[in-house]
Amino acid sequence: MKKRIALIGIYHESNTFISRKTNYQNFVDSHLLKGADIREEYLHAYHEIGGILEIFDDSDMVIDPLLFAEATPGGIIENLCFEKLAGETMDLLQARGPWDGVMICAHGAAVAENLSDTDGEWLARVRKVVGDEVPIVCTIDPHANVSKKMVGATDAMVAYSTNPHLDQRETGIAAAELMLSHLRKEVKLVQSYCPTSVSISIEQQATAEEPCAVLYDKAKEIEKIAGVLSVSVVLGFPYSDVEKMGSSFIVVTDGDLDKAVELSNSLGNYLEDNRHLFVGMKVSPEDAVNRSRKLDKPVLLLDMGDNVGGGSPGDSTILLKEILNERDVNFFVCLYDPEAVVECERVGVGGNLEIFVGGKTDRWHGKPLLLKLLVEKIEDGLFRESEPRHGGQVKYNMGRTIIAKTSNGSTLMLISKRIPPFSLSQLTTFGINPETFDVIIAKGVQAPVAAYAPVCPSLIRVNTPGVTCADATQLSFEFRRRPLFPFEDWE
């Protein structure tokens, strides 16, 4: 009889500084898929699930997708939501078992109410359901905050190795091949992780740029050592006020735990010894707008303090206000503002109105701005991405969407569902040509670069305030471990 492998995932990046919690409907609105729907969504996608399916479909084993739940990064998950998702997952595992192996797609930075190590909790529940002898291999985002409980519940954890995340499908392939090799008794999976006393600034987490590129070069060298099966650089998610927050390293070897410990510790020691390289330079909104005048157009201004991919609301007006001071700048910006969408729909296509936009979610991201708008289009907000992009998703839904012109002829997109700027199709699907602008504001740090770099010859990462500000020391932490650089330093 063919060996049977379960495929499951609960995937969320939780920003603990956001007051609005993530609920079950947020998962429904994003991706809450079961059974054949998982295969239909991801089989050919640049996503880890697609990679996992590819390997097992071409093997002598059977992969059975059970449940995958993913929501746009946001506030902590409501307890009822987490228990419902975890309960549905465990019920499916029990009902469809027994299993010869379990493949898991997790993020690694999920936080639920009163449950700081949410990923550790649900992974431990999986282990309890399937038993200690069933191998569990788990893919994670490099923005995970890894815990001892997560490592203890799995046989191998494998993180994507690019940021923007363009290797998700390849990561799924690598993880699936580890599972196959283990089940065929070609290797015995063991792993070690090294937590560090460093939290790498989000601004410094571009994997192809210095100083972060050095970490990945070192990881590649270690992977050449005999018996080493996988090396993961886990950059960490600095907007999660939990004890496990910080950067870490995971090494998977063929049955040699001592080697895994030694090599993961060597990477951890390097990061701690060179921690001062991982702080970053900060460019103010005013400086960014001034610099953009001298650069090749369009200039991509990355609004780091309102990074939707890090959980922020997507309605900050701070950088927009600075640009509005330059009346001759033709810009594009997308704001999450359901109220403004409704008001624009009332006047209809071709209608003019004066309306407050943005700055409505919380006190962190500026005040609403009063703008005169001409409503050009009203759309359903649905678009697709067929290229490898950060996040690996194919289908996007912004909800009811307004495309409007400002008084100086710039373009404002208003959406009713938060969507991070991971895809250029967010513009081109609706007839917006990104190359016509002087400035494009994208609410992110690294992730939008994959989509926008082909059309934006210049980019500036802007140190805007907000719940994802580049300088995380400006946020008030209560539960993080200490010491943790750059919050504390040592000799």
C-alpha positions as CSV (number, residue, x, y, z in Angstrom):
1,M,0.0,0.0,0.0
2,K,1.3,3.5,-0.9
3,K,2.4,5.7,2.0
4,R,-0.1,8.6,2.8
5,I,1.0,12.1,3.5
6,A,-1.2,14.8,5.0
7,L,-0.9,18.4,3.9
8,I,-2.1,21.2,6.2
9,G,-1.4,24.8,7.0
10,I,-2.5,27.7,9.3
11,Y,-0.6,30.7,8.1
12,H,-0.6,34.2,9.7
13,E,1.9,36.9,10.5
14,S,0.5,38.7,13.6
15,N,1.4,42.3,14.4
16,T,0.8,42.6,18.2
17,F,0.8,46.5,18.0
18,I,-2.4,46.6,16.0
19,S,-5.6,47.0,18.0
20,R,-7.9,45.4,15.4
21,K,-7.8,41.6,15.8
22,T,-7.8,39.0,13.0
23,N,-11.0,37.0,12.9
24,Y,-12.3,33.9,11.1
25,Q,-13.9,36.0,8.3
26,N,-10.5,37.4,7.5
27,F,-9.3,33.9,6.7
28,V,-12.4,33.3,4.6
29,D,-11.8,36.5,2.7
30,S,-8.2,35.5,2.0
31,H,-7.6,31.8,1.6
32,L,-9.5,29.2,3.6
33,L,-9.3,26.1,1.4
34,K,-10.0,22.4,1.9
35,G,-9.3,19.2,-0.1
36,A,-9.4,19.6,-3.9
37,D,-9.7,23.4,-3.7
38,I,-6.1,23.5,-2.3
39,R,-4.8,21.6,-5.3
40,E,-6.7,23.8,-7.7
41,E,-5.5,27.0,-6.2
42,Y,-1.8,26.1,-5.8
43,L,-0.8,23.2,-8.1
44,H,0.9,25.5,-10.6
45,A,1.5,28.5,-8.3
46,Y,4.8,29.9,-7.1
47,H,3.9,28.8,-3.6
48,E,5.3,26.1,-1.3
49,I,2.1,24.1,-1.6
50,G,2.6,23.9,-5.4
51,G,6.2,22.6,-4.8
52,I,5.0,20.0,-2.3
53,L,2.3,18.7,-4.7
54,E,4.7,18.5,-7.6
55,I,7.1,16.3,-5.7
56,F,4.6,13.9,-4.2
57,D,2.5,13.7,-7.4
58,D,5.7,12.4,-9.1
59,S,6.5,9.9,-6.3
60,D,5.3,6.5,-5.2
61,M,3.4,8.1,-2.3
62,V,0.0,9.9,-2.0
63,I,-0.3,13.5,-0.8
64,D,-3.7,14.4,0.7
65,P,-4.4,18.2,1.0
66,L,-6.7,18.7,4.0
67,L,-6.9,22.3,5.0
68,F,-4.9,25.5,4.3
69,A,-5.9,28.8,6.1
70,E,-4.2,32.1,5.4
71,A,-5.1,35.7,6.2
72,T,-3.6,39.0,5.3
73,P,-1.1,40.0,8.0
74,G,-2.8,41.9,10.7
75,G,-3.5,42.0,14.4
76,I,-3.5,39.1,16.7
77,I,-5.9,36.2,16.0
78,E,-9.0,36.0,18.0
79,N,-9.0,32.9,20.3
80,L,-12.3,31.6,18.9
81,C,-10.9,31.9,15.4
82,F,-7.7,30.1,16.3
83,E,-9.5,27.3,18.1
84,K,-11.9,26.9,15.2
85,L,-9.1,26.6,12.6
86,A,-7.0,24.4,14.8
87,G,-10.0,22.2,15.7
88,E,-11.0,21.8,12.1
89,T,-7.4,20.8,11.2
90,M,-7.1,18.2,14.0
91,D,-10.5,16.8,13.2
92,L,-9.5,16.2,9.6
93,L,-6.1,14.7,10.6
94,Q,-7.9,12.2,12.9
95,A,-10.7,11.4,10.6
96,R,-8.5,10.8,7.5
97,G,-5.6,9.1,9.3
98,P,-3.5,7.2,10.1
99,W,-0.7,8.9,8.3
100,D,2.9,8.0,7.2
101,G,3.9,11.7,7.3
102,V,2.6,15.2,7.6
103,M,3.7,18.2,5.5
104,I,2.9,21.6,7.1
105,C,2.9,25.1,5.6
106,A,3.1,27.6,8.5
107,H,4.3,31.2,8.7
108,G,5.9,31.0,12.2
109,A,4.9,34.5,13.5
110,A,1.2,33.8,14.4
111,V,0.0,35.2,17.8
112,A,-3.5,34.5,19.2
113,E,-5.1,36.1,22.2
114,N,-3.4,34.7,25.3
115,L,-1.3,32.4,23.2
116,S,2.0,34.0,22.3
117,D,3.5,30.9,20.6
118,T,0.5,30.1,18.5
119,D,2.5,28.1,15.9
120,G,4.2,26.1,18.6
121,E,0.8,25.3,20.1
122,W,-0.9,24.0,16.9
123,L,2.2,22.2,15.7
124,A,2.3,20.4,19.1
125,R,-1.3,19.5,18.7
126,V,-0.5,17.9,15.3
127,R,2.3,15.9,16.9
128,K,-0.1,14.7,19.6
129,V,-2.7,13.6,17.0
130,V,-0.3,11.7,14.7
131,G,2.2,10.4,17.3
132,D,5.9,10.6,17.8
133,E,6.9,8.1,15.1
134,V,5.2,10.0,12.2
135,P,7.6,12.5,10.5
136,I,6.5,16.1,10.3
137,V,8.3,18.5,7.9
138,C,7.2,22.2,8.0
139,T,7.9,25.1,5.7
140,I,8.1,28.5,7.3
141,D,8.5,32.1,6.3
142,P,11.9,33.7,7.1
143,H,9.9,36.3,9.1
144,A,9.0,33.6,11.6
145,N,9.9,33.9,15.3
146,V,11.0,30.3,16.0
147,S,10.4,28.7,19.3
148,K,11.8,25.6,21.0
149,K,8.2,24.2,21.0
150,M,8.0,24.6,17.2
151,V,11.3,22.8,16.6
152,G,10.3,20.1,19.1
153,A,7.1,19.3,17.4
154,T,8.7,18.8,13.9
155,D,11.4,16.7,12.4
156,A,12.6,19.4,10.0
157,M,11.7,23.1,9.4
158,V,12.7,24.8,6.2
159,A,12.4,28.6,5.6
160,Y,12.3,30.4,2.2
161,S,15.7,31.8,1.4
162,T,14.7,34.9,-0.5
163,N,13.2,38.2,0.6
164,P,11.2,39.2,-1.4
165,H,10.0,35.6,-1.2
166,L,10.5,34.3,-4.7
167,D,11.6,30.8,-3.9
168,Q,8.5,29.5,-2.1
169,R,7.8,26.8,-4.6
170,E,11.4,25.7,-4.5
171,T,11.2,25.6,-0.7
172,G,8.1,23.3,-0.9
173,I,10.1,21.1,-3.3
174,A,13.1,20.9,-0.9
175,A,10.8,20.2,2.1
176,A,9.0,17.5,0.3
177,E,12.2,15.9,-0.8
178,L,13.4,15.8,2.8
179,M,10.2,13.9,3.7
180,L,10.6,11.4,0.8
181,S,14.2,10.7,1.7
182,H,13.3,10.2,5.4
183,L,10.4,7.9,4.6
184,R,12.6,5.9,2.2
185,K,15.1,5.5,5.0
186,E,17.8,7.3,3.0
187,V,18.3,9.8,5.8
188,K,17.2,10.4,9.3
189,L,16.0,13.9,9.9
190,V,17.3,15.7,13.0
191,Q,17.4,19.5,13.5
192,S,18.8,22.2,15.8
193,Y,17.9,25.8,16.0
194,C,19.9,28.7,17.5
195,P,18.0,31.6,18.8
196,T,20.0,34.8,19.0
197,S,20.0,38.0,21.0
198,V,19.5,40.0,17.7
199,S,16.4,41.3,16.0
200,I,17.4,42.2,12.4
201,S,15.9,45.5,11.3
202,I,13.2,45.0,8.7
203,E,15.0,47.5,6.5
204,Q,18.0,45.2,6.4
205,Q,16.2,42.0,5.5
206,A,16.7,42.1,1.7
207,T,18.4,38.8,1.2
208,A,20.3,39.9,-2.0
209,E,21.7,43.0,-0.4
210,E,24.4,43.6,2.2
211,P,24.6,42.9,5.0
212,C,22.0,40.2,4.9
213,A,23.5,38.5,1.8
214,V,26.5,37.4,3.9
215,L,24.3,35.3,6.1
216,Y,22.9,33.4,3.1
217,D,26.4,33.0,1.7
218,K,27.5,31.4,4.9
219,A,24.3,29.2,4.9
220,K,25.2,28.0,1.4
221,E,28.7,27.0,2.4
222,I,27.4,25.0,5.4
223,E,24.9,23.2,3.1
224,K,28.0,21.8,1.2
225,I,29.2,20.0,4.3
226,A,28.6,16.2,4.2
227,G,25.5,15.2,6.1
228,V,23.9,18.7,6.1
229,L,20.5,18.6,4.5
230,S,19.1,22.1,5.0
231,V,20.2,25.4,6.5
232,S,17.6,28.1,7.2
233,V,18.3,31.8,8.0
234,V,15.2,33.0,9.9
235,L,15.3,36.7,9.9
236,G,12.4,37.1,12.4
237,F,9.4,39.4,12.7
238,P,10.2,42.5,14.8
239,Y,6.5,43.6,15.3
240,S,5.5,40.7,17.5
241,D,5.8,41.4,21.2
242,V,6.5,37.9,22.4
243,E,9.4,36.2,24.1
244,K,10.5,34.3,21.0
245,M,10.9,37.4,18.9
246,G,14.2,37.6,17.1
247,S,16.5,36.2,14.4
248,S,17.5,32.5,14.5
249,F,19.0,29.7,12.4
250,I,17.9,26.1,11.8
251,V,20.2,23.3,10.6
252,V,18.8,19.9,9.5
253,T,21.3,17.0,9.3
254,D,21.2,13.3,8.5
255,G,21.1,11.9,12.0
256,D,23.9,14.0,13.5
257,L,22.4,16.3,16.1
258,D,25.8,17.4,17.5
259,K,26.7,18.7,14.0
260,A,23.4,20.5,13.7
261,V,23.9,22.2,17.0
262,E,27.5,23.2,16.2
263,L,26.6,24.7,12.8
264,S,23.5,26.5,13.9
265,N,25.5,28.0,16.8
266,S,28.2,29.1,14.4
267,L,25.7,31.2,12.4
268,G,24.2,32.6,15.6
269,N,27.6,33.6,16.9
270,Y,28.4,35.4,13.6
271,L,25.2,37.4,13.7
272,E,25.7,38.4,17.3
273,D,29.4,39.4,16.7
274,N,28.3,41.5,13.7
275,R,25.0,42.8,15.0
276,H,25.9,46.5,14.4
277,L,25.8,45.9,10.6
278,F,22.1,45.1,10.8
279,V,20.6,48.4,11.9
280,G,20.0,50.3,8.6
281,M,19.9,53.9,7.5
282,K,16.8,55.9,8.1
283,V,15.4,58.3,5.4
284,S,12.6,60.7,6.5
285,P,9.5,61.4,4.4
286,E,10.7,64.9,3.6
287,D,14.2,63.7,2.5
288,A,12.7,60.9,0.4
289,V,10.5,63.3,-1.5
290,N,13.4,65.7,-2.0
291,R,15.6,62.9,-3.2
292,S,13.0,61.6,-5.6
293,R,13.1,64.8,-7.7
294,K,16.7,63.9,-8.8
295,L,16.2,60.3,-9.6
296,D,15.0,58.4,-12.7
297,K,11.2,58.1,-12.8
298,P,9.1,56.5,-11.6
299,V,10.5,56.4,-8.1
300,L,9.2,53.7,-5.8
301,L,8.8,55.1,-2.3
302,L,8.4,52.3,0.1
303,D,6.3,53.3,3.0
304,M,7.9,51.2,5.8
305,G,5.7,52.4,8.6
306,D,2.6,51.3,6.8
307,N,3.8,47.9,5.6
308,V,0.6,46.0,4.8
309,G,2.7,42.8,4.5
310,G,3.7,43.3,8.1
311,G,0.1,43.8,9.3
312,S,-0.3,47.6,9.1
313,P,-3.7,49.1,8.1
314,G,-2.7,50.4,4.7
315,D,-4.2,53.8,5.2
316,S,-1.3,56.0,6.3
317,T,-1.4,59.5,5.0
318,I,2.0,60.7,6.3
319,L,4.0,60.1,3.1
320,L,1.1,61.1,0.9
321,K,0.8,64.4,2.8
322,E,4.5,65.1,2.1
323,I,4.0,64.4,-1.6
324,L,1.0,66.7,-1.8
325,N,3.2,69.6,-0.8
326,E,4.9,69.1,-4.2
327,R,2.0,70.0,-6.5
328,D,3.7,69.1,-9.7
329,V,4.4,65.5,-8.7
330,N,2.3,62.9,-10.6
331,F,1.9,60.0,-8.1
332,F,0.0,56.8,-7.5
333,V,-1.1,55.5,-4.1
334,C,-3.5,52.9,-2.9
335,L,-5.3,53.4,0.4
336,Y,-7.5,51.0,2.4
337,D,-10.6,53.1,3.1
338,P,-14.0,51.3,2.9
339,E,-15.9,54.4,4.0
340,A,-14.4,56.5,1.1
341,V,-15.2,53.7,-1.3
342,V,-18.9,53.9,-0.3
343,E,-19.0,57.7,-0.7
344,C,-17.3,57.5,-4.1
345,E,-19.8,54.9,-5.3
346,R,-22.7,57.3,-4.3
347,V,-21.5,59.9,-6.8
348,G,-20.7,57.3,-9.4
349,V,-18.3,57.3,-12.4
350,G,-17.7,60.8,-13.6
351,G,-18.7,62.3,-10.3
352,N,-16.7,64.9,-8.3
353,L,-16.5,65.1,-4.6
354,E,-14.5,66.5,-1.7
355,I,-13.7,63.7,0.7
356,F,-11.5,62.7,3.6
357,V,-9.3,59.7,2.8
358,G,-7.0,57.5,4.9
359,G,-5.9,57.9,8.4
360,K,-9.0,56.3,9.9
361,T,-7.9,53.0,11.4
362,D,-5.8,54.2,14.3
363,R,-3.6,57.1,15.7
364,W,-0.3,55.7,14.3
365,H,-0.6,56.6,10.6
366,G,-1.6,60.2,10.2
367,K,-4.9,62.0,9.9
368,P,-7.5,61.8,7.2
369,L,-6.6,64.1,4.2
370,L,-9.3,66.2,2.5
371,L,-9.0,65.7,-1.3
372,K,-11.0,66.8,-4.3
373,L,-11.5,63.7,-6.4
374,L,-12.9,62.7,-9.8
375,V,-14.2,59.2,-9.8
376,E,-12.9,57.5,-13.0
377,K,-13.7,53.8,-12.4
378,I,-15.6,51.6,-9.9
379,E,-14.3,48.0,-10.0
380,D,-14.8,44.7,-8.3
381,G,-11.2,44.6,-7.1
382,L,-10.4,41.1,-8.4
383,F,-7.0,40.4,-10.0
384,R,-4.6,37.6,-10.6
385,E,-0.8,37.2,-10.6
386,S,0.9,34.6,-12.8
387,E,4.6,35.5,-12.1
388,P,6.7,34.5,-9.1
389,R,6.0,37.2,-6.6
390,H,6.3,37.7,-2.8
391,G,3.7,35.5,-1.1
392,G,3.2,33.1,-4.0
393,Q,-0.5,33.9,-4.2
394,V,-2.4,33.7,-7.5
395,K,-5.8,35.3,-6.7
396,Y,-6.4,38.7,-5.0
397,N,-9.5,40.4,-3.9
398,M,-9.5,44.1,-2.9
399,G,-13.3,44.3,-2.6
400,R,-15.1,47.2,-4.1
401,T,-12.4,49.5,-5.6
402,I,-12.4,53.1,-6.7
403,I,-9.9,54.6,-9.1
404,A,-9.9,58.4,-8.9
405,K,-8.0,61.4,-10.1
406,T,-6.8,64.1,-7.7
407,S,-6.9,67.8,-8.5
408,N,-3.3,67.6,-9.9
409,G,-4.1,64.6,-12.1
410,S,-2.5,62.0,-9.9
411,T,-4.1,58.6,-9.3
412,L,-5.7,57.4,-6.1
413,M,-6.9,53.8,-5.6
414,L,-9.3,53.2,-2.7
415,I,-10.0,49.6,-1.7
416,S,-12.4,48.0,0.8
417,K,-10.3,45.0,1.6
418,R,-6.6,45.2,2.7
419,I,-4.2,43.9,0.2
420,P,-0.4,44.2,0.3
421,P,1.3,45.5,-2.9
422,F,2.8,42.3,-4.0
423,S,1.7,42.4,-7.6
424,L,1.9,44.9,-10.4
425,S,-1.4,43.4,-11.7
426,Q,-3.0,45.4,-8.9
427,L,-2.5,48.4,-11.3
428,T,-2.4,47.0,-14.8
429,T,-5.6,44.9,-14.4
430,F,-7.5,48.1,-14.1
431,G,-5.8,50.0,-16.9
432,I,-3.3,51.9,-14.8
433,N,0.2,52.2,-16.4
434,P,2.8,52.4,-13.6
435,E,5.4,53.8,-15.9
436,T,3.5,57.1,-16.3
437,F,4.0,58.3,-12.8
438,D,6.8,60.3,-11.2
439,V,6.3,58.6,-7.8
440,I,4.6,55.3,-6.7
441,I,3.9,54.8,-3.0
442,A,4.0,51.1,-2.1
443,K,3.1,50.2,1.5
444,G,5.9,47.8,2.2
445,V,9.7,47.3,2.7
446,Q,11.1,44.5,0.6
447,A,8.1,42.5,-0.7
448,P,6.9,45.1,-3.3
449,V,10.4,45.3,-4.9
450,A,9.9,42.0,-6.9
451,A,6.8,43.4,-8.5
452,Y,7.8,47.1,-9.0
453,A,11.5,46.9,-9.7
454,P,11.0,46.1,-13.4
455,V,9.2,49.4,-14.0
456,C,10.8,51.6,-11.3
457,P,14.4,52.4,-11.9
458,S,14.7,54.1,-8.5
459,L,13.6,53.2,-5.0
460,I,13.8,54.7,-1.6
461,R,12.9,53.0,1.7
462,V,11.2,55.7,3.7
463,N,11.3,55.8,7.5
464,T,7.6,56.6,8.2
465,P,6.1,56.2,11.6
466,G,3.6,53.4,12.2
467,V,3.1,49.9,13.6
468,T,5.7,48.6,11.1
469,C,8.2,51.5,11.5
470,A,11.8,50.6,10.4
471,D,13.1,51.5,13.9
472,A,11.3,49.0,16.1
473,T,12.9,50.5,19.2
474,Q,10.2,53.2,18.9
475,L,7.6,50.7,19.8
476,S,6.7,49.7,23.4
477,F,7.6,46.1,24.1
478,E,6.6,44.2,27.2
479,F,7.3,40.5,26.6
480,R,10.3,40.3,24.3
481,R,13.4,38.6,25.6
482,R,16.3,40.7,27.0
483,P,18.9,41.6,26.1
484,L,17.9,41.9,22.4
485,F,19.8,44.1,20.0
486,P,19.2,46.8,18.9
487,F,17.0,47.5,22.0
488,E,19.9,46.7,24.2
489,D,23.6,46.3,23.4
490,W,26.6,44.7,25.1
491,E,30.4,44.8,24.9
